[in-house]
Amino acid sequence: MLLEALGSALLGFALAWAAVHRLPDRLPVRARVLATGTLGAVFGALVTHGALGPGHFLATLIGAVAVAAVLLSLLIRPASRRLRRSAAA
């Protein structure tokens, strides 16, 4: 379980780092994004390990990366700050 947690934390950090460098203008502060990716991956590994049990190392890492990606996607802001108004309003 310790290797799964460490591996998932590293994968979550790498995913968050890639997101920060790919979308710097659409994400909040870098430290928040890196922490969210890392902690989200550890939480995802915990949940996946609890659901599948021991002996599923690769599946646990996949679950960890999936949860980290979902949490990081929640941090993304819209591309433009301008609000669109409908013609009916």
N, C-alpha and C positions, 0 to 999 in steps of 0.2 A: 504494500500500500504506500510505503514511503517513496518508492521509485515512481509509482503512478502519480503521486502528488507533485513530486519534483518535476517530472516530465511534463505534466499538464501545466504547471506554473511556467515553465520555460516556453512551451508552445503558446500559451495565452499571452505571454510577454512579447513573443515574436509576432504574433498576430496583431497585437495592439501597436507595436512599433511600426509594422508595415502600414497600418491604418493611419497613424500619425504622419508618416512620410508621404502617403498617397493622397490624403485629404486634409491637409493642415488647416485650410480655411473653413472647413465645415465641422470641425470637432472642437470641443472645449479645451481647456488647459492640458498640456501634454501629460503632466503627472496624473491627472484624473483618468485619462484614457489608458495609460499604462497600468494603473492600479485596477481599473475596471476589467481590463483584459486578463490580467494575472489572477485576480480573485475570482472572476467569473469562471475561468478554466478550472481552478481548484474546486470550486463549488460544483461544477459540472462533473468533474472526476469523482467527487464524493457521491453525488446522486447516481451516476452511472455505475459506480462500484457497488453501491447499495442495492441497486436494482438487479444487476447481473451476478454479483458475487465475485469471489476471487477467481483468478485464472483467465480473465478476459482483458489482458493488458491493452491490446490494440483497440478493442471496442471502447474501453474506458477513456483512452486518449481521444478517440473520435468524438465521444460524447462531451468531453471537456472542451474541445475546440468548437463544437457546435454551440454550446452554451455561451462560451466567450464571444463567438461571432454574433449571436443574438443580442447579448448585452451591449456590445460595441455598436451594433446597428441602431440601438435606441439612443445613442449619444449624437448621432449625425443630425445636423441642422439642415434646413432647406438651403438650396444653392443661392437663391436671391432673397434679399431682405424686403423687397418691394411686395406689398400685398396687392393682389388682384381683386378687383371689385366686379361683380356681375353686372350685366347691362340692365337687369330688372330692378336693381336697388337704387 
